[in-house]
């Protein structure tokens, strides 16, 4: 069914191939990140979800996903609200670890996880 919630409990989550591909495209400054939902609607997603989607290829566990988010924040690809630059790595890991499961849950509820 369209938009049916899927489990985000897989040890190595996999996202829709189309959504993963779309999340690799550049976003125009100030534009809202969007991917196609299972119903083929443009669905807005957060910055963390945008960075997370290409990583959800079934090859990475939660620790590797967190590593990818940390690398993106350190490279400036992922900016954190309330921080002009990336905080020290330990704090960055703490912030992103707290956001990982909620982001996976939102993607699952949108039907983007397989």
N, C-alpha and C positions, 0 to 999 in steps of 0.2 A: 504494500500500500504506500501511497505517496506520503512522504514525510513521517513514516512510522519510526518510532524511536528504536534504535539499535543499542546493543550493549556496548559500553566503553570499557568493559572489564577484560577484554582480550589482553594478554600479556604483551603482545606486539600488534597494536591497533593498525588497521588498514582503512584508509579513506577512499572515497570514490576516485577512480582514476581521472575523471574529468575535473573534479574539484581540485585535485593535486596539481594537475596541469595548469588550471586557471590561476592558482595561487602562486605560480612561478612567474607570471607576467608582471611587468612593472605597473605601478599605480601612479596616476597623475597626482601632483601635489594637491592636497586638499580634498581629493576624491575619496569616496567611501569604498572600501574593499568589498567586493561581491563575488560570489561563486554561484553556479547553477545548482538549484535544489533538485531532488529527485523528480519534482513536478515541473522542472524546467523553468523555474522562476528565478530571477536574480535575487539572491539572498545576501543581505549585508552580514559581514563577519568582522570580528575585532582584529586588531593588529596581531595579537598573540595567535589567534586562530589562523590568520593569513600566513604567518611564519611556520606554524605547526603543521598545516595541511601537507606541504610537500614532504615532510618528514614521516608522514603516516603511510609508509610503504610496506608494513608488515615485517620489516627487518630490524626495527628498533624497539627496545623495551623502554619502560618509563625513564630509567636512568639516562639512556642515550637520547631520548626526546628532550629531557631537561638539559643535557649537554648542548644539544642543538640550539635550544632557546637561549642559553647563556652565551654561546658563541655569536648568535645573531645580535644580542643586546650589546656585547662587547664590540662588535663590528659596526654598530650604529644602524643595523637593519631593523632592529626592534627597539623602539623607544618606550620608556616606562613613564607613565603619568607621574608628575611630581618630581621627576629627576631630569636635570638638564643633560647629564652624562651618566653612563653606567656606574652604579655604586660598586664598592669593592666586591670581588667575586663571591665571598661567603654570603654577603647580604643579598647580592643578585640572585644567587641560588635559592635563598630562602624566599624571596619575593616571587620568583618564577615557579618554584615548587608549589607554592600555595595557589597559583593560578592554573597549573597544568590540568588537574582533574576537573575543575569546573569548565575549562575550555573543551576538554574531551567530552564531557557530558553535554555541553551545548551542541557540539558537532554530531553527537549520537542522536540527540533529540531532533535535530534537523534532518536526520536520515542520511548523513554524509559518511558515516562509518559502516563498513561492510561486515 
